[in-house]
């Protein structure tokens, strides 16, 4: 099946576009089981619901989407004020073209596999093209190709999709190689267009996964510093800062509220109980030796039937590259040094996953929010793929034929060992109608209900929100009442001065109007409740009124919006200055 690697004349005639097509074809086994009607069980079974809720936001032109109507047992929820929204915007746009929501989720997973593989190939091809003195197939394309395959056929990427269903974390792997590529190209070529790519890729990662940004930032900074020292291109530093700052600015509408408004939600559940990091360190055997694949959980009291492997072939190939690197310090200095540096970084990453590193976790408070030390496997699999590509490069400098044979054996090995993992445990022949009705819908309304629960609520609600407000005092008739994505509005007739309680959590930025005029409200009138839910309550005078409650931007949200808009306009200026009407080339 893989004998084509041995045919030199054929391979060297393949164009760049053809390599892209070949890579996509070889990625198909990772996702082909998703190309059928129905849906599959995953641990984080919120992906379809999040797309559904994002689509509700787009229908109401709530952009950026921060508040969703149905989660939190239909009392509303600040889902996308805290949870990164980027992938769900894409999913909602796919659904806009009459694609089922569950199919949109499957398409997102498929795109994640394809794009992460392609971007890894693009990064590695650019790196070896730039650093290799010999622009031969074996020196540049073969290492890039194999590195991309190592990045694809690894147990953790099967785990992310078919077990955890961690869509955002999985998609962060799309942007890791893109950020490294943008930094490398910017430092090597110092062109303005790579400032644009660095800004976009940085913003994309920040809007895709908070924790993956935290995990990957040290790697990208070290990569940048290493290249600056090796290439001595100090004058490019302002452009690097510009790209990074623009990226941060583009994501400011989301990141600023996350940082400054975390106190307004119950975030304590994200670091306690099952999510306490101390339960989730990984043994050396599970990291490096075991190839058992399971659909369970990790942690004390769990079945630990969860595959948390770096990939046996991946780490062994990387180790071989580390051994070979010193012998190429003279002929291929930059590649050899970067392989050595990233090998040492890989050791640090693996150490952070092991229990022996607990003293580090205890001393860096922000690390508790990572929840699972094995999240660092995202860094690990990226580094191992880079190191594996370096190994093939070194071997090609010793013996071309040997490099091809070695690459062929590796490709066969990772396929035989890991391709079997890329399949769901169970498949259900359901449609959107099934997913968003009955028991499935009930589950979607309540799953992970404590995460990001507004702080004014003592506990999550234990039953679905009523369709209309409660009348605590007086007599009120509700003529019409409608719940939008971030608002509730209704025509009411109060026969006497009354007090009503909306089926809506109070939250900073909530504004209540009666006949267009802002009125005061409170959230601590909890009469008749088993425990206080922190719902919006206000006085309603006698008469016919139009009432409305809507989430508005707080000062910090407005500042974030302004920074994002300003960054976007600056980016457009850079695009116009650099490209004009020219075609963009990678």
C-alpha positions, 0 to 999 in steps of 0.5 A: 500500500505504501510502496509508492514512497520508494519510487523516486522518479514518481515522487519528485515529479509530484507537484505541491498541489498533488501532495496536498491531495495525497495528504487529504486522501491518506487522512480519510481513514481518520474520519470516513466513519463519520460520513454516514447518517446519524450521530455518535456518543461522546463524553462532551456531548454539548457540541451539537447544542452549542452549534444550535445555540450559536445559530439562535444568536445569528438569527437574532444578530447577536454578534458577538454571541455571549448569551444563549437562551436554552442552556441552563434549563432555559433560564439563559446562559453566558455560554459564549462569554466564557467558552471560546466561540470560533468553531461554533460560528463556523458550525452555525454558518454550515447549518445556515446552508440547510445542513443538519446541526449534527452533520455540521458537527461531524463536518467540523471534526472532519475539517479538523483532521484535514486542516491540522494535517495540511497545516503541519505539512505546509509548516514543515515543508516551508521549514525544510525548504528554508533550512536545507541546502539541498532542495531535493524531495528527500530533504524537504518534502518527504520529512514534511509529509511524514511529519504530517502523517505522524501528527495525524495517526496518533492515539490522542487525536482519535481520543479527542474526537471519538471519545471525548468529543472535545471539538475546541481542543481538537481544533486548536491542533489546527492552529499550532503548526500555522502559528509556527509557520507564520513565525518562521516565515516572518523571521526568515523572510521579514515580509509584511504578509506574515505579520497578517498570518501571525495575527490571524493564527494567534487570534484563531487559537485564542478564540478556539481554546483558552487553555490550549493558548496557555499551554502552547504560548511558551512553545511559540515564544521559545520557537520565536526566540530560538529562530531570532538567535539562530538567524540574528534577524533582530530588526524583525522583532517589531513586526513580531510584536505587531503580529502578536498584538494584533492577534490578541487585539482581534480576540479581545472581545472574548478574552477581556470579559473572560479575564475580568468577568470570571467572578460573575459565574460559578467557575469553582466547579471547573477545578474541583471534584473530577476536574482536580488536576491531582487525579489525572497525572499519567504513568510512564507506561501509559505515556510511552508503552501502552497501546490500549485504546479505550472509551473510559475516563481518567482519575481516581475512582475511574476506570482509567480506560482512557488512551493517553499515549504519545504514540510509541513510534512517534517518540522512538522516531523522535529519540532517534532524531535527537541522537542524530542531531549532534552529528549535523551541527556543522552541516545543518546547524539550524535544523540540528539545534532546533531538533535538540531544543525541541527534544529537551522541551518535549522532555519537559512537557512529558514531565509535566504530565507525570506525577513527579511534576506535582510540585510545579503545579502546586506553585503555579496557581493558574495551572489548576485551570488546566484540569488534566495534566495530560492536556499537555499531550497536545504540545507533545504530539506537535513536538514529536511530529516535528522531531520525527520530520527532523529524523527523516531529514537527517537520515536522508543526508546519510542515505537517500534510499535508506530515508525512503525505506525508513519513512515507508516503515514508519508510515506502515507502522503508525497506520497499523498501530493507530488507524484502528482507533479512529472510530466511534464506540456506538452509532445512533441513527438519529436526526436533528429532530431526535437530538433536539426533542424528547430525552435528548433535548432534556439532556442538552438543557442540563448537561454541565449546567453548573459550568458558568452558572451565573453567580447570583444563582445558589445552585442550578435549577432542577426543572425547566424554566416556565414559558412566562414570568411568575407573578409574585404580587398583584394580577398580570395577564401576559398577552404575548411573551417571547424568548430570544437568544439574549432577551425576553420580551412581552406585552402584558396587562397589569390590573394593579401594581405588581411584582413579576419574576422573569424566567431569566438569570440575572447577570451583569449587563442585564437591562430591564425596560418597561415601555422603553424606559429602563427600570431597576430590578433585583435578583434576590427576591427568592420567595417560593423557590427551593433555593435562590436562582438569582432571577430578574425581578422588578415592579410593574405598575398598573396598565398595559406595557411592553416589557423587555429584558436584554443582556447589554455590553458592560464597560469591559465588553465594550472595550473588548469590542472596540479593541477588536474592531480597531485591530480588525481595521488595522489588519485591513490596512496591512492587507491593503498595503501588502496585497492590494489586488494581488493573489495571496501565495503561501 
